[in-house]
Amino acid sequence: MRALSTAVLSMAAVLAARVAEAPADTGAVPPVATRFLGLSPPGVQSVTNKIFLRNNVSTFTVVDLPWSSGSRTRSRSSWRPVLSGRRSVWVDYRFQANEGRGTFTVEKAYFGDVRLPALVVEKMIDILAARQPEHYDTSKPLPLPFGLRYVWTTEHIVAGEN
């Protein structure tokens, strides 16, 4: 079991590194605005979010993983066939947002048709968040944007107040 956990965490680190290596957008739109304006970061083909009751969200994303011979992760990697080309990522998560801070837990996730352990996905999110300009630490509550103090969901609606 330990060998499987190590292999899966290794895959998570490689996948997060591959996505983070995507060429940076050279436009004038800052990263925070990109997220709130709905502009896609490099490699993201499409994103669909479904909002459910009690702070449950389902996100389906199609990514084009940029595996090239000139990347930092060499082509001899055994993960190359899995981590290249167009792939789908489906993550269901639950969030809590109170007192201006938010946390989340991954409920279930799939990479293509392969179910991923929640721990692996949370580790991938942690790696990607740390590489953002804001250097987020997902092991701690994250600040909510726009001065919001509380955020919650009802069926198909996200609501908040400050």
LINRA-V382470 format. One record per residue. N is the residue number from 1. RES is the residue in one small letter. SS is DSSP state (alpha for helix, beta for strand, coil for the rest). Layout:
n=N res=RES ss=SS
n=N res=RES ss=SS
This chain:
n=1 res=m ss=coil
n=2 res=r ss=alpha
n=3 res=a ss=alpha
n=4 res=l ss=alpha
n=5 res=s ss=alpha
n=6 res=t ss=alpha
n=7 res=a ss=alpha
n=8 res=v ss=alpha
n=9 res=l ss=alpha
n=10 res=s ss=alpha
n=11 res=m ss=alpha
n=12 res=a ss=alpha
n=13 res=a ss=alpha
n=14 res=v ss=alpha
n=15 res=l ss=alpha
n=16 res=a ss=alpha
n=17 res=a ss=alpha
n=18 res=r ss=alpha
n=19 res=v ss=alpha
n=20 res=a ss=alpha
n=21 res=e ss=coil
n=22 res=a ss=coil
n=23 res=p ss=coil
n=24 res=a ss=coil
n=25 res=d ss=coil
n=26 res=t ss=coil
n=27 res=g ss=coil
n=28 res=a ss=coil
n=29 res=v ss=coil
n=30 res=p ss=coil
n=31 res=p ss=alpha
n=32 res=v ss=alpha
n=33 res=a ss=alpha
n=34 res=t ss=alpha
n=35 res=r ss=alpha
n=36 res=f ss=alpha
n=37 res=l ss=alpha
n=38 res=g ss=coil
n=39 res=l ss=coil
n=40 res=s ss=coil
n=41 res=p ss=coil
n=42 res=p ss=coil
n=43 res=g ss=coil
n=44 res=v ss=beta
n=45 res=q ss=beta
n=46 res=s ss=beta
n=47 res=v ss=beta
n=48 res=t ss=beta
n=49 res=n ss=beta
n=50 res=k ss=beta
n=51 res=i ss=beta
n=52 res=f ss=beta
n=53 res=l ss=coil
n=54 res=r ss=coil
n=55 res=n ss=coil
n=56 res=n ss=beta
n=57 res=v ss=beta
n=58 res=s ss=beta
n=59 res=t ss=beta
n=60 res=f ss=beta
n=61 res=t ss=beta
n=62 res=v ss=beta
n=63 res=v ss=beta
n=64 res=d ss=beta
n=65 res=l ss=beta
n=66 res=p ss=coil
n=67 res=w ss=coil
n=68 res=s ss=coil
n=69 res=s ss=coil
n=70 res=g ss=coil
n=71 res=s ss=coil
n=72 res=r ss=coil
n=73 res=t ss=coil
n=74 res=r ss=coil
n=75 res=s ss=coil
n=76 res=r ss=coil
n=77 res=s ss=coil
n=78 res=s ss=coil
n=79 res=w ss=coil
n=80 res=r ss=coil
n=81 res=p ss=coil
n=82 res=v ss=coil
n=83 res=l ss=coil
n=84 res=s ss=coil
n=85 res=g ss=beta
n=86 res=r ss=beta
n=87 res=r ss=beta
n=88 res=s ss=beta
n=89 res=v ss=beta
n=90 res=w ss=beta
n=91 res=v ss=beta
n=92 res=d ss=beta
n=93 res=y ss=beta
n=94 res=r ss=beta
n=95 res=f ss=beta
n=96 res=q ss=beta
n=97 res=a ss=beta
n=98 res=n ss=beta
n=99 res=e ss=coil
n=100 res=g ss=coil
n=101 res=r ss=beta
n=102 res=g ss=beta
n=103 res=t ss=beta
n=104 res=f ss=beta
n=105 res=t ss=beta
n=106 res=v ss=beta
n=107 res=e ss=beta
n=108 res=k ss=beta
n=109 res=a ss=beta
n=110 res=y ss=beta
n=111 res=f ss=beta
n=112 res=g ss=coil
n=113 res=d ss=coil
n=114 res=v ss=beta
n=115 res=r ss=beta
n=116 res=l ss=beta
n=117 res=p ss=coil
n=118 res=a ss=alpha
n=119 res=l ss=alpha
n=120 res=v ss=alpha
n=121 res=v ss=alpha
n=122 res=e ss=alpha
n=123 res=k ss=alpha
n=124 res=m ss=alpha
n=125 res=i ss=alpha
n=126 res=d ss=alpha
n=127 res=i ss=alpha
n=128 res=l ss=alpha
n=129 res=a ss=alpha
n=130 res=a ss=alpha
n=131 res=r ss=coil
n=132 res=q ss=coil
n=133 res=p ss=coil
n=134 res=e ss=coil
n=135 res=h ss=coil
n=136 res=y ss=coil
n=137 res=d ss=coil
n=138 res=t ss=coil
n=139 res=s ss=coil
n=140 res=k ss=coil
n=141 res=p ss=coil
n=142 res=l ss=beta
n=143 res=p ss=beta
n=144 res=l ss=coil
n=145 res=p ss=alpha
n=146 res=f ss=alpha
n=147 res=g ss=alpha
n=148 res=l ss=coil
n=149 res=r ss=coil
n=150 res=y ss=beta
n=151 res=v ss=beta
n=152 res=w ss=beta
n=153 res=t ss=beta
n=154 res=t ss=beta
n=155 res=e ss=coil
n=156 res=h ss=coil
n=157 res=i ss=beta
n=158 res=v ss=beta
n=159 res=a ss=beta
n=160 res=g ss=beta
n=161 res=e ss=beta
n=162 res=n ss=coil
